Amino acid sequence: MIKDPFQRLNLDREILSVSQLNGRARVLLEDVFAQVWVEGEISNLAKPASGHLYFTLKDSQAQVRCALFRQNAARVRQALRDGLAVKVRGKVSLFEGRGDYQLIVDSVEPAGDGALRLAFEALKGKLSAEGLFSAERKQALPGHPKRIGIISSPTGAVIRDIISVFRRRAPQVQLTLIPTPVQGRDAGVQIIHALQLADRHGFDALILARGGGSLEDLWCFNEEPVARAVAACKTPIISAVGHETDVSICDFVADVRAPTPSAAAELLAPDMGDLQQRLHSLQRRLVLRMQDRLGRERLRLEGLSRRLRHPGERLRQQAQRLDDLDMRLRRAFEQQLKNQQQRLSRLEARLAAQHPGRSLALLRQRLDSLAERLPRAMGEGLKQRRLRLEHQMHTLHAVSPLATLSRGYSILLDERGQAIRQAGQTRPGQRLRAKLAEGELQLRIEDNHLTPVTLSLLD
């Protein structure tokens, strides 16, 4: 164990082994460059069976080898490929087995994404310090909303998904779309205008929705004016921006964050009891506090991890050496397989020179005999199956509901294809399909004499 890696060699000509030299060089590099950010282009990407990734990071004048071990590679969301411009974070080290200078990578981001993430974290810290994220200022969602405003793009799958959920769960709720761009240079200004307009129209709740995208695509929802406009809304608001893994500043400021636009619609669809709604509200508050606590503890853990010398470093060195041996073994195996294939080709050529004509003649005679027997056997088999099929057709016709339909009866089917057997299975306004002996009819229930007649506003 080297106590002081910076200590000079003894004046009496201390002689080091190659392993000692590489070990001291590795400790020096890891102590001086414990964590650095490097930007460049990926090349020579290798993906061995171990799950670790190896590649070269280069620019126009230089290059450096990089190793991304399996546990860190699993956290990289973007698919890596040759030619991709990225920013990587890691420590400078040395692969002692070959004496190669390399970078042990623990995080990968697309080039240009880092500045946006820094701005995101800075604004998040600022608004959190002002109390805009606190659970005390968040409003509870209405239990039975009647009018809901949707702030989103008028095109795309988002608005269709929201309408579909309300049509299925709460068709009596009135939905109003406040159209606005959700991407582009002027999107933030128009989103603010839409929020202010919707807040003045007395909706029971608002949904701010957008589909998934990159950090740049979703950036208008990370702008400070938009976040403050969301915080200023007096109407309870749900933020449903991006996919489940996407997080925006508006998610923290809004009263409720939904993982998807469809989930936001389900939160407002009034088919749940008050107790279940209260449980969801408490769950959301708990998740926000847990995320905040986990974020602080994660930062503290990362600080402790940088100070801790873990034996995993040695294991990663050995894993890298194992990957190197694995790739050499594969190349040797492929060469051996190629040699064996060449030998097999030569043997096949020799075998082809000795043509087994006599055996083929005997086999041809046997084939001719079997060819004569095959049509007779097939004819007999088809005859037996034809008789069995006719018998089954007579049996099926005897129990078929089509015989009943031919006498003037019909079958009523709902939109899921289920048969209607009593009036209680229907509701006024519901569309049914009547199957007759010949053709079908589309019907609509005007009154089932069970409940008052109400028509869906979304139909």
C-alpha positions in Angstrom: 0.0 0.0 0.0 1.5 3.4 -1.1 1.1 5.9 1.8 2.3 8.9 -0.2 2.0 8.5 -4.0 3.7 11.9 -4.5 6.8 10.8 -2.6 9.9 10.9 -4.9 12.0 7.8 -5.4 14.9 7.2 -2.9 18.2 8.8 -3.8 19.8 5.4 -3.6 18.2 4.4 -6.9 15.0 2.6 -5.8 14.1 0.0 -8.4 10.4 -0.6 -9.2 8.7 -3.5 -10.9 6.4 -2.8 -13.8 3.4 -3.6 -11.5 4.6 -1.2 -8.8 5.2 1.6 -11.4 1.7 1.2 -12.9 0.1 1.0 -9.4 1.7 4.3 -8.3 0.8 6.0 -11.6 -2.8 4.9 -11.2 -3.1 6.2 -7.6 -1.5 9.5 -8.7 -4.0 10.0 -11.6 -7.0 9.0 -9.5 -6.0 11.4 -6.6 -5.3 14.4 -8.9 -8.3 13.8 -11.3 -10.9 12.4 -9.0 -13.8 13.8 -11.0 -13.6 15.6 -14.3 -16.1 16.4 -17.2 -14.8 15.7 -20.7 -16.6 16.4 -24.0 -15.8 14.6 -27.2 -17.0 12.1 -29.8 -17.5 8.4 -29.2 -15.5 6.0 -31.5 -14.4 2.3 -31.3 -17.4 1.4 -29.1 -17.2 -2.2 -27.7 -19.9 -4.1 -25.9 -18.6 -7.4 -24.4 -20.9 -10.0 -22.8 -20.1 -8.7 -19.3 -22.3 -5.6 -19.8 -19.4 -3.2 -19.5 -18.8 -0.6 -22.3 -15.4 0.5 -23.7 -14.9 3.3 -26.2 -12.6 6.1 -27.2 -13.5 9.7 -26.6 -11.8 12.0 -29.2 -11.7 15.5 -30.6 -9.9 16.9 -33.6 -6.4 16.6 -32.0 -6.4 13.9 -29.3 -8.2 10.9 -27.9 -8.5 9.0 -24.6 -9.7 5.5 -23.8 -12.9 5.2 -21.6 -14.5 2.4 -19.6 -18.1 2.5 -18.5 -18.9 -0.4 -16.1 -22.2 -2.2 -16.1 -23.8 -0.7 -13.0 -23.2 2.8 -14.4 -24.0 1.9 -18.0 -27.5 0.8 -16.8 -28.3 4.3 -15.8 -27.4 5.9 -19.2 -30.8 6.7 -20.9 -29.4 7.4 -24.4 -28.2 4.6 -26.7 -24.5 5.1 -27.2 -23.0 4.7 -30.8 -19.9 5.7 -32.7 -19.9 9.3 -33.8 -22.2 10.5 -30.9 -21.1 13.8 -29.3 -21.3 13.4 -25.5 -20.2 14.9 -22.1 -18.8 12.3 -19.7 -18.0 12.5 -16.0 -15.5 10.3 -14.3 -12.0 9.9 -12.9 -8.7 9.5 -14.7 -7.1 6.1 -14.0 -4.7 3.5 -15.5 -5.4 0.0 -16.6 -2.4 -1.7 -14.9 -2.6 -4.9 -17.0 -1.6 -3.0 -20.1 -0.3 0.3 -18.7 -3.1 2.2 -20.7 -4.2 5.6 -19.5 -8.0 5.8 -19.4 -11.1 7.5 -18.0 -13.4 5.6 -15.7 -16.8 7.0 -16.6 -19.8 7.1 -14.3 -22.2 9.5 -16.1 -22.9 10.3 -19.8 -24.9 13.2 -21.1 -25.6 14.4 -24.7 -23.3 17.3 -25.7 -25.1 20.6 -25.0 -27.4 19.0 -22.4 -25.2 19.8 -19.4 -25.8 23.6 -19.5 -29.6 23.1 -19.5 -29.4 20.7 -16.6 -27.3 23.2 -14.6 -29.9 25.9 -15.4 -32.6 23.5 -14.4 -31.0 22.7 -11.0 -30.3 26.4 -10.3 -33.9 27.5 -11.0 -35.2 24.5 -9.0 -33.1 25.5 -6.0 -34.2 29.2 -6.3 -37.9 28.4 -6.4 -37.7 25.8 -3.7 -36.0 28.3 -1.4 -38.9 30.7 -2.1 -41.4 28.0 -1.0 -43.1 27.5 -4.3 -42.7 23.7 -4.0 -44.0 23.5 -0.4 -46.9 21.1 0.1 -48.7 23.8 2.3 -49.5 26.0 -0.7 -50.8 23.3 -2.9 -54.5 23.0 -3.4 -56.5 19.8 -3.3 -58.2 18.6 -6.5 -62.0 18.9 -6.6 -63.8 15.7 -5.8 -66.5 16.1 -8.5 -65.4 18.6 -11.1 -68.0 19.8 -13.7 -65.8 22.1 -15.9 -62.1 21.3 -16.7 -59.7 23.4 -18.8 -57.0 21.7 -20.8 -54.0 23.7 -21.8 -52.2 21.9 -24.5 -51.6 21.6 -28.3 -54.8 21.1 -30.3 -53.1 18.4 -32.4 -51.4 15.2 -31.4 -52.3 12.2 -29.1 -52.3 14.1 -25.8 -55.7 15.8 -26.2 -57.2 12.6 -27.7 -56.0 10.6 -24.8 -57.5 13.0 -22.2 -60.9 13.1 -24.0 -60.9 9.3 -24.2 -60.4 8.9 -20.5 -63.2 11.4 -19.6 -65.5 9.8 -22.2 -64.9 6.4 -20.5 -64.9 7.5 -16.9 -66.9 10.7 -16.6 -68.8 11.7 -19.8 -70.8 14.4 -17.9 -67.7 16.6 -17.3 -67.4 19.6 -19.7 -64.0 19.8 -21.2 -62.6 23.1 -22.7 -59.4 23.2 -24.7 -57.2 26.3 -24.4 -54.9 25.7 -27.4 -51.3 26.8 -27.1 -47.9 25.8 -28.6 -46.0 23.5 -26.3 -42.6 23.7 -28.0 -40.5 26.5 -29.7 -39.1 29.9 -29.0 -42.4 31.7 -28.2 -44.1 28.7 -26.5 -43.4 30.0 -23.0 -45.1 33.4 -23.6 -48.2 31.7 -25.1 -48.4 29.1 -22.3 -48.4 32.0 -19.8 -51.2 33.7 -21.7 -53.2 30.5 -21.8 -52.8 29.9 -18.1 -54.0 33.4 -17.2 -56.9 33.1 -19.6 -58.0 29.7 -18.2 -57.6 30.9 -14.6 -60.1 33.7 -15.2 -62.8 31.4 -16.6 -63.7 29.7 -13.4 -62.8 26.1 -14.2 -62.9 23.6 -11.4 -59.4 22.4 -12.4 -56.8 22.8 -15.1 -54.6 20.3 -16.9 -51.3 21.5 -18.3 -50.3 18.7 -20.7 -47.7 17.8 -23.3 -46.2 14.6 -24.7 -42.7 13.3 -24.2 -39.5 14.8 -25.7 -35.9 15.7 -25.1 -34.8 18.2 -22.5 -34.7 20.9 -25.2 -38.2 20.1 -26.4 -39.6 20.4 -22.9 -37.6 23.4 -21.9 -40.5 25.9 -22.1 -41.9 24.2 -19.0 -38.6 24.8 -17.2 -38.7 28.6 -17.7 -39.1 30.8 -14.6 -42.0 32.9 -16.0 -44.0 29.8 -16.9 -43.3 28.3 -13.4 -44.4 31.5 -11.7 -47.6 31.7 -13.9 -48.4 28.1 -12.8 -47.8 29.1 -9.1 -50.0 32.1 -9.5 -53.1 30.1 -10.7 -55.9 30.2 -8.2 -57.5 27.2 -9.9 -56.1 23.7 -8.9 -53.7 22.6 -11.7 -52.2 19.3 -12.7 -48.9 19.2 -14.5 -48.7 16.3 -17.0 -45.6 17.2 -19.0 -43.7 14.4 -20.9 -43.5 10.8 -20.1 -43.3 9.2 -16.6 -39.5 9.6 -16.4 -39.6 13.3 -17.5 -39.5 15.9 -14.7 -40.0 19.7 -15.3 -40.1 22.7 -13.0 -43.8 23.0 -13.6 -44.2 19.6 -12.1 -42.8 20.9 -8.8 -44.8 24.1 -8.8 -48.2 22.6 -9.8 -50.6 21.3 -7.2 -50.3 17.8 -8.5 -47.8 16.1 -10.9 -49.2 13.3 -13.1 -46.8 10.9 -14.9 -48.8 11.1 -18.2 -51.7 13.2 -19.6 -54.0 10.1 -19.3 -53.1 9.8 -15.7 -54.0 13.4 -15.1 -57.4 12.8 -16.6 -57.9 9.8 -14.4 -57.1 11.9 -11.3 -59.9 14.3 -12.1 -62.5 11.8 -13.4 -65.0 11.6 -10.4 -65.5 7.9 -10.1 -63.6 7.5 -6.9 -64.7 8.0 -3.3 -63.6 10.8 -1.0 -61.5 8.5 1.1 -59.6 7.2 -2.0 -59.0 10.8 -3.2 -57.6 11.8 0.2 -55.3 8.8 0.2 -54.0 9.8 -3.2 -53.4 13.4 -2.0 -51.4 12.1 1.0 -49.5 9.8 -1.2 -48.5 12.6 -3.6 -47.3 14.7 -0.7 -45.3 11.8 0.7 -43.6 11.2 -2.7 -42.6 14.8 -3.0 -41.1 14.9 0.4 -39.4 11.5 -0.1 -37.9 12.8 -3.4 -36.6 15.9 -1.7 -35.1 13.9 1.1 -33.7 11.3 -1.2 -32.1 14.1 -3.3 -30.3 15.5 -0.2 -29.2 12.1 1.0 -28.0 11.2 -2.5 -25.8 14.3 -2.6 -24.5 13.4 0.8 -23.8 9.8 -0.2 -22.0 10.9 -3.4 -19.7 13.1 -1.2 -18.9 10.2 1.1 -18.4 7.8 -1.9 -15.8 10.1 -3.4 -13.9 9.9 -0.1 -14.2 6.2 0.3 -11.7 3.8 -1.3 -13.8 0.8 -2.2 -12.4 -2.6 -3.2 -14.7 -2.4 -6.2 -12.0 -0.5 -8.0 -9.7 -3.5 -7.9 -12.6 -5.7 -9.1 -13.3 -3.4 -12.0 -9.6 -3.6 -13.0 -9.8 -7.3 -13.0 -13.1 -7.2 -14.9 -11.5 -5.1 -17.6 -8.6 -7.6 -17.9 -11.2 -10.4 -18.1 -13.0 -8.6 -20.9 -9.7 -8.2 -22.7 -9.0 -11.9 -22.4 -12.6 -12.7 -23.4 -12.2 -10.7 -26.7 -8.9 -12.4 -27.4 -10.5 -15.8 -26.8 -13.3 -15.0 -29.2 -10.9 -14.0 -31.9 -8.9 -17.2 -31.5 -12.2 -19.2 -31.5 -13.3 -17.5 -34.7 -9.9 -18.3 -36.4 -10.1 -21.9 -35.3 -13.7 -22.2 -36.6 -12.6 -20.7 -39.9 -9.8 -23.3 -40.2 -12.2 -26.2 -39.4 -14.7 -24.9 -42.0 -12.0 -24.9 -44.7 -11.0 -28.4 -43.8 -14.7 -29.5 -43.9 -15.0 -27.9 -47.4 -12.0 -30.0 -48.6 -13.5 -33.2 -47.2 -16.9 -32.5 -48.8 -15.1 -32.0 -52.1 -13.4 -35.5 -51.7 -16.7 -37.1 -50.7 -18.5 -35.6 -53.7 -15.9 -37.2 -56.0 -17.2 -40.7 -54.9 -20.7 -40.7 -56.2 -23.0 -43.3 -54.5 -24.9 -44.2 -57.7 -25.9 -47.7 -56.7 -27.4 -46.6 -53.4 -29.3 -43.8 -55.2 -30.8 -46.3 -57.7 -32.1 -48.5 -54.8 -33.5 -45.5 -53.0 -35.1 -44.3 -56.3 -36.9 -47.7 -56.7 -38.2 -47.5 -53.1 -39.3 -43.9 -53.6 -41.3 -44.9 -56.7 -43.1 -47.6 -54.7 -44.0 -45.2 -51.9 -45.2 -42.7 -54.5 -47.7 -45.2 -55.8 -49.0 -46.0 -52.3 -49.2 -42.4 -51.2 -52.2 -41.3 -53.4 -54.3 -44.3 -52.3 -53.6 -43.6 -48.6 -54.3 -39.9 -49.0 -57.6 -40.6 -50.8 -58.8 -43.0 -48.0 -57.8 -40.4 -45.3 -59.6 -37.6 -47.0 -62.7 -39.8 -47.4 -62.8 -40.5 -43.7 -62.3 -36.9 -42.7 -65.0 -35.7 -45.2 -67.5 -38.1 -43.5 -66.5 -36.8 -40.1 -66.8 -33.2 -41.2 -70.3 -33.7 -42.6 -71.4 -35.3 -39.3 -70.0 -32.4 -37.3 -71.7 -29.9 -39.6 -75.1 -31.5 -39.0 -74.5 -31.5 -35.3 -73.4 -27.8 -35.4 -76.4 -26.7 -37.4 -78.7 -28.4 -34.8 -77.4 -26.2 -32.0 -76.6 -23.0 -34.0 -78.3 -19.8 -32.9 -78.6 -18.9 -36.6 -81.6 -21.3 -36.8 -83.2 -19.2 -34.0 -82.5 -16.0 -35.9 -84.1 -17.3 -39.0 -87.4 -17.5 -37.2 -87.5 -13.8 -36.7 -85.5 -13.4 -33.5 -82.5 -11.1 -33.0 -79.5 -10.7 -30.6 -78.6 -7.4 -29.0 -74.9 -6.8 -28.5 -73.2 -3.9 -26.7 -70.0 -2.1 -27.9 -67.9 -4.8 -26.4 -69.8 -7.6 -28.2 -71.5 -8.8 -25.0 -75.1 -10.1 -25.3 -77.9 -7.9 -23.7 -80.2 -10.1 -21.6 -82.0 -7.5 -19.4 -82.8 -3.8 -19.5 -80.5 -3.1 -16.5 -77.5 -3.8 -18.6 -78.2 -0.7 -20.7 -78.3 3.0 -20.2 -80.0 5.8 -22.1 -78.0 7.0 -25.0 -76.0 3.8 -25.3 -75.5 2.4 -28.8 -76.2 -1.3 -29.5 -75.9 -3.6 -32.4 -78.8 -6.0 -33.4 -77.7 -9.2 -35.2 -80.5 -10.6 -37.4 -80.6 -13.7 -39.5 -79.5 -11.6 -42.5 -77.5 -8.4 -41.7 -77.2 -6.2 -38.6 -78.8 -3.0 -37.3 -77.3 -0.1 -35.3 -79.6 1.0 -32.4 -79.6 3.7 -29.7 -81.3 3.3 -26.4 -83.8 6.2 -25.9 -85.2 4.9 -22.5 -84.7 1.7 -20.6 -87.5 2.7 -18.1 -85.0 2.4 -15.2 -83.3 5.8 -14.9 -84.0 9.4 -16.0 -82.9 10.1 -19.6 -79.6 12.0 -19.7 -77.5 12.6 -22.8 -73.6 12.6 -22.7 -72.1 16.1 -23.4 -69.1 14.4 -25.0 -71.0 12.1 -27.3 
